[in-house]
Amino acid sequence: MTTSSTTATTITKEYMRGQPMVEHFDVLVVGAGHNGLVNSTFLSRAGLKVLQVEDKDLIGGCTKTEHPFKKVPGMGASTGAYLLGLMPPELVKKLGIEITPMRRDPHYFMPTTDGRYLLFGSDKVEMKRQFLQFFSEQDWDANERMNAELDLMREDVAPAWLQEPLSVEETAERFVRPALRTAFVNLCRGTARQYVERFGFKSELLVGIRGVSRLIIQNERVYGAELKDGTKVFAPIVVINADPFRMLDLIGKQNLSRDYLTRIDRYRRDGMTMKVNLCLKALPKFTCLPENRGQYGTTTHILPPGDNVVEKIEKSYAQACAGILPEFPTIEWYTHTPIDPSIQDREGHHNAALFVQWVPYEIKGSSWEAEEERYVKHLLSLVDIYAPGTSELVVDTFALPPPKLERHFGITRGHIHHVDNGIPFDERLPYNTPIRGLYSCSAGTHPAGSVIGCAGHNSAMKILKDLKDNIITTEKPSKL
């Protein structure tokens, strides 16, 4: 493995074994999730000598492919992330990498128990037919108006993702067209339900939709890190790809002001999502749409059946907040192999996953160790309501409730976005820290989590600007 002015050296825990290293680098990037990889790419291309360390055996963080099924070891799965859809094409172009997306068409499916369904794709005529047949003209009009508004907002706000954050109001003023500024601010400051209700939907169904031990810090300046095996890596610039709370552990509270500690503590939330990876021996059949019309490659929403859907969703959220496993959480169901057959094993098993919202981090009066197996069976029984017999198709599972998300990926409290997405742009974790030379590129910074990569880009641009402005330097210290 080599280091050059255009290539970052990435070492994992496996590579580091038995290879002590005492060397100076310009930049040390801690963590090799996708934001960390984007960050090190831009910095190394700028001519900086970059070392990237990762305490897992594989790089990629939540975006890596693993083989988690003990009963079907040849079956690949993206155990964490499941969609690339949010990475801006401008960033892909700037990275100069070739990514050929596997597009999903149709991309959205919502089954019901009474024969109705929604199957959305590029065929707008068919979409309208479904709305008029299964719902109403009022619902179609509301959906058209809402999506038209969201499309315009996305178009306006897209450039802001690759820049340092402004407040919600400043973002609206600078980027959003005047006619939509109030709606944009209300969407960011309010709730999804309040936003959707503006459009007058008639149907409730449509509304319900570590390798680094410690940092070397002296006189409020970072000089590198000491790894767990005792190896010292010296670098005047350090970038942390870990979440804000693990970053705090690396820095040490004694090196930070009370105000900064208070700011980070304000971000602290328990993760409330669960990922259930599934290995299936065959694709299931939906009662409302038994023939294959592309629904297996979509985001499939499993919502509580019957009336008062929104009330049931709100009840499940309240149960999770109270430490109770919800009777019917909202579930997004993904089946990856119809889109990407390359991850199938020789026997042709299918890879699927349930993304479950909401569940408690800690279960009142019990534990995830005691409840996980039973609750996974319960979740599958909810899927069976819409696709009978799905439970019988399951060969193996790999479940990740919040505590296991924390252990498996190293995410504090299992919060997959690091910081709640309700935190406004300019109130998220800054790219630079009070420690000179120390930066963050985590999902806790702007513009947030998901597989976007913008945080890695923006942090790198901030570092390069600070170097140009002589705020930081790559000059090696004479002694430590």
N, C-alpha and C positions, 0 to 999 in steps of 0.2 A: 504494500500500500504506500503510495507516494504523496508528497505534498508539493504543489507548485503554485505559481501565482494565479492560476486559473482554476485550480481544483482544490476543494476542501478535503482534508483527511477526516474520515469518519471512522471512529473506533467504537466497537461494542464491547460489552462485558466479556464476551467470548474471545474477542481478539486481544483484549488487554491482559489476559491471564499469562503470567510468566514473562511479560514484556515491560519491565520498568522503563520509564521515560522521564527524563528531566530535560526539557527543551523550551525555548522561548517561541511564542507565536504572537502574531498581531491580535488575533481574536480567538477566544474560546467560546464555542456555542454548546450549551449544556442541554442535551435532549435532541433527539432526531425524529420528532414528529414532523408532519408535513410543513408546518410553519417554520420549524427550525431548519429544515432542509432548504426551503425557499430562501430563508435568511442567509444561510452560509453560501448558497449559490451566488447571490448578488454581491456579497462581500468579497468572496474569492475572485470573482470576475473583475472586481475593482482593483485587483492586484494585492490584496491583503493575504497574509499567510494565516489560514484558518484551520483550527482543529475543532472537530465536533465529537462529543462523547455521548454515549448512550448506555444506560445500565441494563437494557434488555438485550437478548441475543440477536434480535432482528431490529432493523430500523423501520421507521414508518409510523410509530405511535399507534393511534387508533385506525390508521388507514392500511395497515399491513394485512396480507393474506396469511392465515394460519390453518392448521389441520387439527381442530379441537375435538373431533369426535372419536372417542376411544373405540367404539364399535365399528367405525368406518374410517380408518386412519388415512385412507387415500383421498378423502373428500375435503376440498379446500373451502375456506370461508373467510370473508371479511368480518371478523368477529365484532368489530367496533363500527366503523363507518359503513354506510350503505349507498350513498349517492354523492356524485361529484358536481351535481348541477349548479352549485353556487359559485364555483371558481370563475372569476371574470375572464372572458376571452382576451381582454387587454393584457392581463397578467400572464396568461399562457403564451401570448405572442412575445411579451417582454422577456420571459424566461427562455424563449427560443427552443422550447421542447415540443415534441410531436405527441399530442394526446388525441387519439381517435375515440370520441365518446361513443358508447353503445346506447343509442337513443331509444327511448321507450315510446312506442306509439301503438296503442293507447298508453297513457301514463297514469291514469287515475281510475280506480274502481271502487264503488261503494255498493255492496250487496244489501238486500233486505230479506226479511222472512216472508214477505207477502207477494213476491214475484217482481217487485220493482227493483231497478238498479240504475246506477249511473256508470257509464264507461266512456271516459273522456280521452280524446286524442286529437289528431289534426283534422279529422272529418267533422267540420262544424255543422253540416247539414244533419248528420247522424246525432250529434250532441243535442241539437234543437229538437229533433224528433223525440229523443228520450225525455227531455224536459216536458214537452207538451203531452206525451203519452203518460208519463209516470207522475208528473207534478202539475205545473200550471204555466200559463203564459206569463203570469206575474212573476213566478220564480225565474223563468228564462230572462225576462227583462231585467230583473234585479241582478242576476248573475252577469249579464252582459255589461251593465253599468259599473258594477264593482270591479270586474276584471279590466275594463277599459281604464278606470281610474288607477288601479294598481300598476298596469302596464306603463302608464305615463309617469307615475311616481318612480318606478324602477329605472326607467330611462333617465329621469332627471337626477336621481341620487347616485347612480352607478359611478360617476367620477369621484364621488366623495369617499368611496371605499379604498381608493389607492392614495389617499391623502391623510394627513393628521386630522384628528377629530375636532369638530366644532360642536357647540350646543345644538339641541334639536331645533331651536328657534333660528340660530345662525345658519344651520344647514338648510332650513327651509328658505331663508332669505337669499342665500347665495346660490342654491342649486335648483330649488323647486319652482316651477312656474307659478305666478301669482295666484291663479285661480284655484290651485291645489294646496297652497301653503297651510291654510287652516286645517284641512282634512289630514295633511301629513303630520302636523303637530298633534292633532287629536289621536291619530293612529299610534304615534310613538308614546304619548303620555297616557292614553286611556287603555281600554281592554279590547281584545279581539271581538268580543261579543258586541260591545258598544259600536265598534266600527261596522260590523256586518249588519247590525240592525238598522243602520241608516238607509239601507237599500230596499227594505221592505220585502224580504223573502217571506213567502207564505208557508212553505214547508219547514218544520223544525229540523228535519234531517239535514237540510242544507246549511243550517246555522251551526250545527254541531261539529261541523268538520275540524433511573437514579445513579448512575455511575459516579456522581460527584458527591464527596462527603462534606466538604466545607469550602467556602470561598476564602481567599487570602485578601484581607482588607486591612489597610493601615491608613490612618489620617483621612478617613472618608473617601478613600480611593481603592479600587479593586486592582489586584495584581495577578490574578489567576485563581487556581483552585488546587486543593489537595484531594486526590482521588482516594477511594476506599482502601486501595492496596498500599497507600502511603506515597504513591507517585505524585510529584509536584509538577503542575503545568503552569508556566508563567505566561501571562497575556495581559496587556494593559486594557483590553476591551473584552468583556464577558457578556454573552447574551444568554438569557435563561428562557428555554422553551417550556419549562414546567409551569404549572399553575401558580398564581400569586402566593399561595400559602406555603407551597414547597419552596418557592423562591425565598420567602421570609425565613424559613428554616435554614436555608443555605447561607443567607446573609448574617443572621443572628440579630435578635431584637436589640441587643445592646448597641448595634451600629446604626440604629435608625431613630428618628425623632418620634415623639408621642403622636404628633399629628399624622405622620405617614402610617404608623401602626394602626391608628384609629381608622384611617381610610381603607386599609386592606381588610381590617376586621369587619368593616361594614359590608364587604362583598360576600362574607362567609355564609353559605347556604348549603343545606343538605341536597344531594342529588335525589331526584324523585322519578327517574326513568329506569326501565329494566329492558335488557335485550335478551331475547330467547332465540338462540341459533338452533335451527332444526335441520336434521338430515331426514329426507323423505324417500320412500321407495317408489313413489309415483306421485303425480300431480293430483290434487283433490278436485272434486266437482262441486260447483256452487248450485244450489237449488234453483236460484233465480236465473242462472245462465250456465247450463250444463255443458254446452258446446264451447270449444276454445275459440274465442274471438279476440285474443290478445290480452285478456284480463290477468294472466299469470305474470306478466312482466311489469305490472303497474304498482303504484302505491295503493294498496287496498285498505280502506278504512272499515274497521269493525266497530260499530257503535251499538249502544244498548237498543234492543228492539222495542217496539211498541210506541206509545205516546210519551210526552214529557221528556224527550231525549235530553234537552239541555239541563233540566233539573237533575236527571240521572248522572250526567257528566259532572255537574257541580257537586253532587253528593259523593261521587267517587273521589273527587279532589279533596273534599272535606275529610273523608275517611282516611286518606293517605296522610294528610296533615296531622291527624289525630293518632297516627301510628297504627292504623287499622288497614289490613289488606283489602282494597276495594272489591266489591262484589262484581262490578263490571267496569273496569277501567277502559279508556279509549285505547284502541290497538291499531297500529299501522302494520300491515302484513306485507312483507317483501318476499318474492321468489326470484332468486338471482339467475339460476341456471337457464331459464328460457331465453334470457338476454345474453348470458355469457356461458355457453356450454363448456368452455375450457376448464372450468373449475369442477366439473363432474368427475367422478372416479370411473374406473373401467366398467363397473356394474351399472352405471347410469343413474345413480342416486341424485336426488335434487336437493339443492341448498335453499332454505327459506329462513326467515327470521320474523319474530314478532317484536315490534318496538312498542313498549307498554308505558302509558302515562295514565295515572300517576301511581307511584307506590312509595311507601315510607322507607327511609334509610334504616330506621330501627323499628321493629315490630313490638307494639305494646304487649307485654306479658308473654312474649315468645322471642324467637330469633329466626333469622333467615336460614340458618343451618337446619332448624327443625321444620320450617315451613316451605322451603324452596320446592322440593319435589312435589308436594301436594298442590302448591299454587300453580306450578307449571301445568299440571294436569287440569286444574281448574281453568286456566287460560285457554288450553286446547279445547276444553268442553264448550267455551264460548265461541270459538272458531267453528266447532261442529254444528252450531245452530245454523250457520250460513252455508257451510260446506260439510254435510254429514259424512262421518267416517274419517275425517282428517287425522284424528288421534290415532287411528289404527295404522295410518301410513307412516307414523313417526318411528324411525329406526333408532335414533339417538338425539340427545339434546345437549346443548352447552349454554347454560343460563348465566346471565350476568346481572343480578340485582345490584343496587347501588354499592354495597360493601365489596362485592366481587369486582365491580367496575373499578373501584378504588385500588384494590390489590393487583388486578390484572394489568391495568394500564398506568397505574401510578397517579390517579386523579383524586385529589383531596375530596373526601366525602362522596365520591362517585358522581360529581357534578360534571356532566359531559361538556358543558359550555364554560367551565371554570368560574364564570361570573354570570349571573342571571341576565338574560337578554333585555330585561326591563330597565337595566341601568343605562341612562342616556350616553350618547357617544362620548361626550367630553368628560364624563364622570367615571369612565372606565379606567383601568390601570394605565398610567402613562408608559410610553416606550422607554423613557429614561427614568432612572431612580435617583434618590438623593446621593447615592454612592457614585462618585465620578468614574466613568468608564463602564458602569454596569447598566444593562438594558434588559427589557423583556420583549419577547415576541410571541407570547402565549395567546390563547383564545380569550383571555381576560382583558386584552387590549382591544382597541378599535380595529376592525369593525365587528368583532365577536367570533363565536364558534362556528361549527360546521366545516366542511372541507372547502375552505375559501382560499387560504394561502396569503390573503392580503396583510394579515398581521406580520407575517415574516417579511414581506416586501416593505411595508411601511417602517418597520423597525430598522431594517437595513438602510433605507433612505435617510432616516434620522441619524444613524451612526455616521454615514458618509458626509452628511451636512455638518455634523459636529466636528468631524475631522477637518473639513475644509475651513470651518470657522475657528479652528484651533481651540475648541472647547475641550477636546480630548486629543490624545496623541498616541502613536504606536511606539514612541521612544521607549527603549528598554531601561528599567531602573538599574542604577549602578549596584545597588545591594538592597536586600530586604531584611 
